[in-house]
Structures are given as structure tokens and as C-alpha cells.
């Protein structure tokens, strides 16, 4: 069972990173460019709020119709859910950066906040997608355990999901802390 759970864990993480990483990179760049100009920011923040207001999992039926393959559909909705979240939060954060005398620690804080919110959305979407369409991953194990009435497996899987989410959050906090420290050290040495 443990070996099988490890494979399910890897399947969920693979789905997460294949959808999240490109969305985080693209979303950060788009958010950066939107934040550069106040008028562009006001316009696009409102435009991007529309797709951002749609829960990513609600797009699953459309993605399944378009891609006709559950893995591709899952990755696309993880990507889209993350993309809008990262764009909006990066743009908001970098507007704060411009208003606060271009303090790089503020920028780092806000960019990593955007990445954290993005990874939360992506992780929730991964689990929900796996619960709906399976056939692998922690979300699938959780739903399958429910259907089989296996309370121990439900609790174990929920713990794995929570621990992974917590570790991803901590990893981003750690990276932000290191970057902030590097910025502080560079200011002290110049």
C-alpha cells in the first residue's frame, strides 16, 4: 500500500508542476508588464478578474470536450487557474513596489505571495480534478477510499494532501526569505 501511495503522490505532484510552473512563469511576466503602467494596470486588473472569478474546476467539462483526454484537460485547468491568480497578485504586488520607492524586499514579498496563492489554487485544482476524473493521484485515492468506505485511507490521504500543501508553502517562504536576505546583504555591501 505504501509503495502504491508513493506512486499516487508522484502522479499528483507531476500534474501539479506541469500545470503550475509554466503558469507561474508566464503569469509573473504578464503581471510585471501590467504593473508597469497605472492605466494598463487598472484596465487589465479588471479584465483578468473575470476569468479569475471562475473556479478552475468549473472549466473541466469544457477542457474535456476540447482535449478529449483527461490528463491534458487536467493540466490545462491547473495552468489556467494558476495563471489568472499569479497575474493578478503579481500586478497588485508590483504596484505596491512602485508606490513604496521601489523597495525590492516589498517586490519579493508580493511576488512570492502571488506564487503561493497560485500554488494553493493549483494544488486544490489537482486534488479536485483527480477526484472527478482519476484514474490516479491522491485525489483519486481519496475519492476511491470514500466510495469503498475505507475511513483509515481517507484520513491518511487527507494527511498526505495537507502535508504536501504545507511543504510547498514552506518551500516558497524559504525561497522568498533567502532572496530577501540576498537583497539586504547586497544593500549593506554597497
NORRAQUI-V807913 format. One record per helix or strand. SS is the DSSP state (H for helix, E for strand). FROM is the first residue (numbers start at 0). LEN is the number of residues. Records with the same first field share a line. If there is no record, write none. Layout:
BEGIN
SS: FROM-LEN / FROM-LEN
END
This chain:
BEGIN
H: 1-34 / 37-15 / 55-12 / 69-30 / 103-30 / 137-10 / 150-39
END
